[in-house]
């Protein structure tokens, strides 16, 4: 301990003496620690568990029993929301409260019914989630929170959420069926927020006999054995006692044990790999600072060795810098994380409809995060400490560099690790998700990055040898980087690890989006709108008038089709002459799955001009157009009509037809009948939709939706906008690019300025032999370019391996039709992002360094 006390004292004095370098290390370690602390605190606050979740879901009850009609036997986990399964067979009449009490015994109970309604707003109709229960009963205490006003006292009164009030219902909530309910207060669900909600007594919204019925039970605990008995009667149960003391996994029904342990193992494995990658990144970013610090302490360590100090004591001095700076950074990072989470949590709540719990700081977790920061600092100082203990004491005391010769075994180990990473990625790509392919690919990424790090010294030396014909600044920077590998290698490796992660994740995300985009089936032509009224007596004249009242310049077309919704509703099937089905799936936003027209309607998307011409000729000749998964070389089809009403019956005929192939086995309709065919088969025909070929803008769509929806609640308005990437994906891509840019810029700038500080004697010598100030700036910019460009190219090459591999299990075919023609996987490389990271950021960093570097330095004496 006396030896460590001396090392810590030296490290503390060195940290105070070199404030700039110390601040740099503090920032590098404290920021990741703060980020993890913010994420952990935000997650703990958002994760409503234990007594919090039970009170919000159960109130003061001991259990919530939900009964569904014809559910059959239920198989559930302790929390039904974590997993349920049904045997599919109904058990007769649904379970009643008397039947529940037959299992758990007589006890207090209230009904808890959930559903949704449509209500009148200032512009038309809106949707709201509603709850019916005995508000004010002791069992419901904790489910709702009164914000303003009072609780309802009868079924004609309700309380609503602030989000519903913003829709302008006034003092009375008027439902779509004309029911008027007095709004007597404002309340919020203790569990969810961010959506219009209303709460009333049983019968207020007419939900008592609609959908699953829930019962809040009081009294003693409901055991797991009683839960299983109620499951056998078709009910799912959330029990306070079971949630508090859940059964073991092997006691759960086999039907809900699907892969839980395997999933947990996979999640833990990937989480461990992510933590290791983050730790490695922090170590690499902080490594150059400790390498420069060890270089500055070289003479002190040499004097210690000359006075009898051992290599172990020299290592302790450098490692003590990691302890001092790492400990300070860990404490600072935790404090910044706690303070930052106070600002982040309210922001996150705006993007979640689940209400967070009270501000929850898990100090045990933050202690581990602080230990993570300290460990990263120690690991970052480990290699510089080892090199410092092996330096040539005589050379250092004479004013020369005392670096030890690099190991020749490390590159061989790096090649082995890189080869193992490529092999693991290839095997994981073939194994797929079901066989832990994603875990193998994640492990391959780690192995590849570790192998790359061990190969960086070889690459840096190779770049220096290839720089002979380059201009002086680039040649000087490349050779200086190769000569001082102790500070260059961690910087290049840090940039490479960052770029590898960005490229791998970028390829996986964009490839997944490519699959979603390519497999998207448009329901209408682009920017077109369809309006379908599902009422039996739909008034399309009124709907057309409503559309023209807000969009008089738009063309409105009537879509005719087989009437499947009226009193004479019919079912039509179109198959081959030999009664073979040719279409896997159909349906959409046209109001009918079989259209009737004498020319191919423009409402059908995705058809070429040749297909439209041929189909139009067949319809004009009194034939049929049928859609098929694959090409069908036939010219006749069998059409069968099963009609309802008094004139019902079954009629079938073999008719001239053309089969049009659709993508991915899914079409907006089975086909199109010509008018003569519909008349021959006595098929009921009606207006089934309005079609607005457009283009219809977003504002026009909103106006049409409100004016039509306000006139007829059961009208559906659909606008085709093509595939739209989810907001979450766009945010992830932006965050990925931004995080990669920040880490890369930070690592490159840090390494460059540390290197320039360490290379000040060399730059002073350049000035002494006649180099201009511009040369000094050029050398600084060249060093940033060498570090950034070499690291970015290495990272892109290594990151492409797991990035391409993960596309195989991630974008496997969905299995449309028979799968014919579907690619084995989708691969989409985000070239713009890759070029920006590999080429753009190094050039930007080089320009920044060249503009900010000092052009004049004081001359210093040199002995080497």
N, C-alpha and C positions, 0 to 999 in steps of 0.2 A: 504493500500500500504506500510505503514511503516513495517508492519509485514512481507510482502513478500520481502521487501528490506533486512531485516535481514536474512530471509531464503535463499535468493539468495546469499548473501554474505557468509553465512556458507557453502552453496553447492559449491560455487566457490573455497573456500579454501580447502574443502574436496577433490574436484576433482584434485586440484594441488598437494595435499599431497599424494593421492593414484593414482599416475600416471599410474601404470600398469592396475588397474581396470578401470580407466577412458578411457585409450586407448582401452581396450577391448570393452567397451560400444560404443565408437566412431566407431570402426570397425563394430560391429554388426548392427548398425543402418545406418551408412554411406554407407556400401556396398549394401544393398537392395535399398536405395535411389539412389545411383549411377546407379545401374542396371536398375531401372525404368526410370531414366532420360535418360540413353543411349537409351533404347527402345523407349521412347517417341520422342526423337530428331531424331533417325533414321527413325521412322515411318513418322514423319512430313516431313522429307527431301525426303523420297521415295514417299510420297503421293503427286502426282502432281495434283493439283486441282485449281479451280478458273481460273484466267487469264492464268496461266501456261498451264493447260491442253487444254484450248480453242485455244491458240496460236499454240500449237503443233499439234492439230487435225484440226484446221480450217485455220491456217495461219492468213491472214488479212481479210478473208471472213466473212460474216455475218451468213452463214449457209452452211452445207454440206448435199446435197440431194442424197441418194443412191436408185437406181431403180433396181429391180430384175425382171427377166422374170418370168411370171406366178406366182408371189407371192400372187396375190389376195389382199384383203384389209389388211393393216398393222395396228396393234395396238401396241403402243410403250409408254415407259416412257419418261420423258423429255430427258434423255440420252439413246439413243437406245441400247447402250452396257449394260445398267442395266436391260433390259428386252424388248423382242418383241414377238408378236404373229401374226399368219396369219390365215385367214379364209379358206385357202387351195384352193380357186377357182380362176383361172386365170381371168384377165380382158381384154383379147385380147392382142393387141400390147402393149409393155411396154411404160411407160410414157417417152416422149421426153422432150428436153429442152423447146420447144415451149409450151408443156403442163404445164410444171412447171411455165413458165412465165405467163401462163393463170391464175395461182393462185396467184403468188406473184408479178406479174407485170414485165415489161422489166427491166433487170439489167445486169451488167457485169457477165460473167460466164466462167469458164474453166473446162475441164474434169479432173477428178482424178480417175485413174484406178489402181487397185491393183491386183496382181496375183503372180504366181511363174513360174520359168523356170528351165530347166536343162542346164548346161554349161560344157564345157570341162575343165578339170583340168590336172595337171601333171600325175595323176594316172588313170584317167578315166572320170567319169561324177559326177558333184555335183549339189546340189539344191540351189536355191537362191530366196528370195522374191524380187519382182520388183514393181516399181511404174512408171506409165506414167502420166505426167502432164505438163503443160506449165511452166517449170522451168524458173524462172526469171520474171514471171508475178507478179505484185504487190499482187495479191490475194494469191499466194503461199508462200509469204515471212513468214518465221518462221517454215515452215514444214521441211526444210533441212538445214544442216549446212556444208558449204564447208570447208574441211580440207586442201586440196592441189589441185593445178591445176586450172581449170576453169569449168564453166558450159557448157553443150552441146549446140550446136547451130543448130543441125539438128537431124533427126531421126536415123542417122547412128552413133551417138556419145552417150556415157553414162558416168556417174560417178558411182563409186562403193564404197562400204564400206571397211574399212581396213580388216574386216574378210574375205571378198571375195578375196582381194589381196593375203591373206595368202595361198589361195588354188592354187596359181600359174597359173593364166590364161594368164600371159604375158601382152603385151600392147593392145591386142585385146581380147574382150570377145566373144568367139565362142559358140553359142547356139547349143543344140542337133540337131536342124534341119539344121545346117550349116550356119545360119545367123551370120555374123561377125559385131561386133560393136566396134568402137574405144573407148578405155578408155582414157578420157581426164582429169580426176581428181578423187580425193577421197572425198567422202561426207558421212555424217552420218544422219540418221533420228533423229530429235530432240525428238522423242518419244521412240524409241526402239533401242537396241544395242545387240551385242553378237551373230549375225547371219549374214551370207552372204546376202548382199542386193545390188541392182543396181537400178539406177534412170535414166530415159530418157524422151524424149519428146513423145507426143502421136504417136503411131505407131511403136515405137522402138522395142517393144517386141511382137507386134501382139496381144495386149490385148483389143483393142478398142471394139471389138464385142464379147468378151468372158467374161462371168460372169456378176455380178452386175456392173452398171456404176454409178460413182459418179460425182456430179457437185458442184464445189465451187461457191457460189453465193455472189456477192458484193451488194452494195446498202444499203438500209435501213434495219431495223430489220425484221426478220421473226417471226410473232406472233404464239402463241399456236393454235389459230383458223386456221391459214394457215397451220400449221403442221398437224392438223387433216384433213384438206381438201386434203393435199398431201398423207396422210396415206390412205385415201379412194381411191386414184388412184394407190396404190401399191408402194409407196415410203416411206422410213424412213428418218427422218430429224434430224440433230443435229444443233440446232439454238443457236447462241450466246445469243440472247435476252431471250430465254426460259431457258437456263442454268443459266443465271444471275438472273432471276426472275421466278422460276419454279411454275407451278400451284399446287394447293392443291391436296392431295392424292385423295379426293373424286371427283375431276374433271378428273382423269385419266380414260381411258376406263376400264370397268370391267374385260376385258380379261387380263390385266396386273396388277391387284390389288391383285394377288394371294398371300395372307398371308404376305404382306410386314409389316403390323403393328404387326401381330403375331410374325413374325421373329424378328422384332426390339425389341419387348418386351422380347422375349426369350434371345436374345443376351445381352440385358441390365441386365436381371436377372442373367444370368450366370456370366457376368462381375462383378457385384456387389458381388456375392458369391466368386469369385476368389480374389477380392480385400480384402474382409473380411478374407479369409483364409491366405493371405499373411500377413496382419496386425497381425493376431493372431500368426502366426509363428514368426514374428519379436518380438512381445511382449514376447512370451515364451522364445525366445533365450536371450533377454536382461534381463528378470526377475531375474535370479539368481544373476546377477551382482548388481542390485539394492537391492536385499535381503541381500547380503553380506555387501553392503554399509550401509544399515540401521542397520545391526548388529554392524558394526564398530562405528556407531554414537549413539549406545544405551546409553552409559554413558552420552554423551552430551545432549541427549534428556531427560534423567532422571534428570540431573542437571537443565535443563530448567523447567521441571515439578515441581521439588522441589522449584524452585524460583518463582513459580506462573504461569508457562506456561500452556496453555490449550492443550488438545488433538488436536484441530484444528491447533494450531501452530506447534505441533510436526509433524503432517501430512504435513504441508507446507514445513518443512525443507527437508523431503524426496522427496516430489514432486518437490521441487526446483532443486534437483539433476537431475530429469528428464528434467526440463526446460533447465538447463545449458548444460547438456551433449546432450540432444536431439536437442537443437538449434544448437550447434556446429556441431553435426553429420549431421544435415540436410543441413547446409551451405556447409560443406565439401563434402557431397555426391553429391549435385547439381554441384559443381565445378568439381568434378571428373567425373560426368556424361557428362558434356559438353566437357571436354577435351577427355574423352574416346570415345565419339561419333565421334570426328574428325578422330580417327583411325578406328573406326568400320564401318562408312558409306562407305568409299572406298572399304572395304572388302566385304560388302554386295552387292555393285554394281556389283561385279564380278559374283555373283550368280543370278543376275536378268537381264532379257533382256529388262526391262523397264527403261528408263533413269530417274534418280532421278532429282529432282529440286535443286535449290541452297540450301546451308546449312541453315536449318530452325530451330531456337531455339524458341520454344513457351514458353516464360517466364511465362505466366499465368499458363500453365500446370506445369512448374517446381516449381512455387510457391505452387501449390497444392501438388506436390510430397514432397516438403520440409515440408509442414504442415503435411503430412502423416508421415514423419519421427519424427517430434516433437510429434505428437499424439501417435505414437507407444512408444516413450520413456515415456510419461506421463502415458500411460496405463500400461507399464511395472513396473513403480514405484508406481502404485496405491495400489496394494495389500501389498507390503512391507510398504508403508506409513500407511495404515490402521492398520496393525499388530503392527507397531512401536508406534502408538498412544494408543494401548491397553496393552502395556507391564507393568509388575509389577515394579514400580519405586524403591521400597525398595529392591527387589531382585537384580535389576541391580546395584544399588549403593553398595550393599554388594558383588558384583563380581559374582553373579549367573545369569543364563539365566532368562529372564523375559517374555518368550513366553506365549501368551494366549492360552487357550484350543481351539482345533479345533471345528468347527461347525459340528453338526450332521445332519443338514438339507441338506448340500451340496451334500452328496452322494445320497440322495433320489432324489434331483433335477436332478443329473447326470443320475440316472437310468431312470427317466421319459424322459429326452432328448434322451438318447441312444435308448430307446424303440420307441420313435417317429421317430428317424432316421431310424431304421430298418423297421418300418411300411411304412414310406414314400418311402424307397428304393423298398420295395416289391410292393407298389402300382404303382410306376413309372415304374417298370419292366413290369407290366401288361398293363399299359396305352399305352406305346410305344411313338415314336417320335411325331406322329401326334397329340397326346393329351398332349403335354408338359411333356412327361415322363422323358426326359433328364433333365429338370429343376427341377422336383421333386427329381430326384436322386442326382443332385448337391446340392440341399437343404438338402437332407438326409445326405450327407457327412459332411456338416457343423454341423448339429444337432448331428451327431454321435461323431464328434471330440469334440464338446463342452461338451457333456455328459461324454466322456472319461476323459476329463481334470478334471471334478469334481469328478470322481471316482479314479483318480490317488492316492490321499492320502490314501484311503482305501487299494489299491493294495500295496503301499509302506509299510504300517503297516503290511499287511498280509505277505509280503516277509520277513520282519524282524522277525516275529514270526516263520516262517518256517525255519529260518536260524540257529536254535539252534544246529543242529548237524553238521554244516559246519565248516571248518577250521577257525582259529581266524581272518585272514584278511577279509574273506567274511562275517563272523558273525559281526565283528566290523563295516564294511562298511554298511551292511544292517541295523543294528540298528542305526548307526549314520544318515543314510539317513532318517529313520523314525522319529528320534528325532528332526531333523532340516528340517522339511517339507517345511518351507518357501523358502528355496533355492533348495531343492531336487525336489519338485513337478513341478515347471516351467521347470526344465531341463528335467525331464522324459517326461513331456507333450510335450516339443518342439521336442524331439526325436520321440515320438509317432506320433505327427502330421506330421512330415516329412515322416516317414515310411508309414503312412496311405495314404498320397498323392502318394508316389511312388508305393505302391502296387495297389491302385485303378487305377491309370493311366497305370501301367504296365499290369494289367489284361485286361483292355479295349483294349490297343494297340495290345497285343499279340493275343487276341481273334479275333479281326478284321482281323489280318494277317492270323490267322488260317482259317477263313472263305474264305479269298481270295485264300489261298493256296489249300484248299480242293475243292473249286468250280472252280479251274483252269482246263481248258480242253486243253490237249496237242494236237497240230496239227500234230506232228510227234513223232517217238521214240526219246528218250533222246539223245542229241548231234548229231542228224541227220540233214541233210540239204536238202531242196528241191529247185529246180530252175524251175521257170515257166516263159515262154515267151508268153506275151499276144498279140503279133503280129499275124496277120492272116497266114502269111507264116513263121512260126517259124522254125529256122534252129538248131535243137538240135544236129546235128552232129558237127556244129561249136562250140556250147556251150560245148559239151563234150570234144572237143579238147582244148578249153580254160581252162577247169577245169584241165585236165591232164597236161597242160603246167606249172601250178603252184602247183599242188598237184598230182604228178604221182602215189603215193602209195595208193590213195583213190579208193575204189570201186565205180563205177558209174553205176546205173541201170536206164533203161528207164521205165517210167510209161505210160501205155496205158489207154486210156479212151475215152468216148464219146466226139466227137469233137463238142463243143458248141460255138466255136469262129470263125470257118472258114465260107466260102461261103455256105457250106452245113450244117451249124450248126444245132444241134438238141436239143430238150428238152425231157428229160426222167423223168417219174414219176414212183415210185414203191410203190404200196399200197397193201392192202390185196385183196383177191379174191372178196370180197364184196365192193371194192372201198373205204375202210376206211384207212385214213392216220394213220401211226403209229410212225412218227418221227416229233418232233416239229420244229427242225432247223438243218441245215447242211451247210457245206461250210468250206473252209480252204485254204491250200496252195498246192493243188494237181493239179490244172489246169483244173479240171473237177469235177462235183459233182456225176458222175457215172463212175467207173473204169471198165476196161475190162481185164480179166485175167482168166487163167485156174487153177490158184492156188491163195490163198489169198495173196495179195501183202504185203511185209514187211513194206511198207510205212504207213500202217494203225496202229495206236498205241492203247494201252490199251486193247488188247484182250488176253485172257488166251490161254494156249496151247491146252486145250480141244476145245475151240471155234474155234481156227484155224484149228484143225484137222477136226471137223465136217464141217466147211465152205469149207475147201479144198476138202473134199469128194463130196459135193454138186456141186461145180464148175467143178470138174473133170467129173462128170456125166452129165454136160451140164445144170446146174441149175442156180439159182440166190441167192446171199447173200444180205439181206436187213437189215438195222439197224433200231432199234425201241427204243422208250422211255422206255417201260415196256415189260415184257416177253409176247410173242405172241405164243400161242400153235397152230400154223398152219404150214402146209408144202407146201403151194402153195401161190404165189404172182402174182399180175397183173402188168405187165410192159407195159407202154404206151409210144410210141415214136412219137413226132411231129417233123418232119424233114423239113428243108428248101431246097432251091435250086430247080432245075427242077424236081428232084425225090422226092420232098416233099410230105407230106401227113401225115395221122395219122394211126398208126398201133398199135395194142394191142394184148396181148396174156397172158394167165394164165399158169404159169410155176412152176416147182418144186423149192422150196425155203427153206431157213433156215433164221429165224429172230434172229439177234444178238442184245442183249440189250446193250445200251450205257448209260453212266452216265449222269445225269442232262439233258437228252433230247437233246443233241447236238452231232453231229457226223461230221467227216471231209468230209463225202460223204454220199449220199443216200444209196449206196450199190455197189455191184460188179456184173457185168454180165459175164457169161462165153462166150468164143468166138463163140460157136454155137448159143447161144441166140442172140448175136449181129448180126451175119450173117442172122439168121432167120427173124429178124425184120428190116433188111437192115439199121442198125444203122451206121452212119459215125464214124469211129474209127481212132484215130491218136495218135501220141506221144504227151502227154500233159504236161510232166514234166520230169526232171531228179531227181533221188533220190540218195543221198549219205548217206548210212547207218552209215558211220563213225566208231568210234567217230571222229568228226571234231573239231579241236581246234579253239580258237578264232582268232589266227593269220592266219590260213588257211582260215577261213571264210572271214576275211577281204580281203585277196588276191583274193579269188574266187569272192567276191562281186565286187571288182574293175575291175578285168579283164573281167568278164561277163557283168557288167554294162557299161563298156566302149565300148563294141562291139554292144550291143543292148539296147537302152534306156528303153524299156518297159519290161525288164526282172526283175522279183522279186526273190530275194534270201532270204530264210527264214531258220533260224537255231533254232532248239528247244533246249532251255536251261532250261525248266521247269519254275516253278513260281519263279520270282525274286522279292524280297521285294523292294519297291521303296526306293530310297536314302533318301527321306524325313523321311520315317518311321524309317530307321536305325539310322539316325541322332537324331531323337526324342528319340529313346530308349537309345542311348548313352548319350545324354544330360540329360535325366531323371535319369539314373543310376549315372552319374557323379554329378549332382546337389544334388541328395539324399545323396550320399556319403559325399560330402563337408559339407552340412548342418548338417548331423548326426555327422560327426567327429568334426565339429566346435562346435556344441552344447554340445556334450559329453565332449570334452576336456575343453571347457570353464567352464562348470559346475563342472568338476572334480577339476581343479586347484583352482577355487574359493572356493570349499568345503574344499580342503586341506589347503588353506590359513586361512579359518575360523576355521578349526579344529586343528590348530597348537597347542593350549594348550593341547588338548586330546592326540595328537601324542607325545608331550613332556612328558606327564605323562607316556605313554607307555615306552618311553626310560628310564624314571626314575625308573621304576619297573623292568627293565632288558630286554626290547625288543631289538632285534638286528636291525641294519640298514636294513637288508633284510625284516624284518617285516614291516618297514615303507614303503618300496617300494611295498610290497605285499598289504598293506592297500590301497595305492594310486591306484594300478592296480585293486583291488577289487571294489573300489568305482566307477571307470570308467565302470567296467563290470556290476555292479548293475544298474547304470543309463542307460547305453546303452542297456543292454539286456531286462530289464523290459520295457523300452520305445519302443524298437523294437517289442517285442512280442505283446504289447498292440496295437501298430500302425498297425501291420499286421492283427490282428483280426478285428480291426475296419475298416481298409481300404478295407478288403475283401468284406464287405457288399455292398458299392456302386460299387465296382469293378465288382462283379458278377452281380449285378442288371443292370448295364449299358450294359452288353452283350446282354440282351434280345432285347431292341430296336435297338442296334447298329448292331447286327448280325442276324437280322430277315431273313428268307429265301428269296432268290431272286425270287422264283416262277418259277423255271424251270419245264417244262411239266405241270403236274397236281399237282406238289408239293409233291407227294408221296415219302416217304423215306427221305425227307429232315429234318434235325433236327430243333427243334424250335429255337435254337440259338447255337452258338459255344462258348465254354468256354475253354480257354487255359491259365493256370496259369504259369507264368515264374518262375518256381521253382528255377532255378539257381540264378536269381536276388534276389528272396525273401530270399533264404538261405544266399546269400552273404550279404544282408542288415540286416537280423535278427540275424545271427550267426557270419558271417565273420567280419563285421565292428565292433561289440562290442569287439570281441577278438582282432582285430587289435588295436583298441583304448586302450584297457587294456594293451596290450604289449607296446605301445608307452608311456603311462603314467608310467608304471613300469620302463621303461628304462630311462626316463627323470626326474623322481621325485627325490628330494633331500633325501638322506638317513640319514643325521644327522641334528639335530635342536638344538638350544640353549634351555636350560631348563628355564621354566617360572613358577612363583608361581601361585597356584590355590587355590581358596576358596571353590569350589563346588565339 
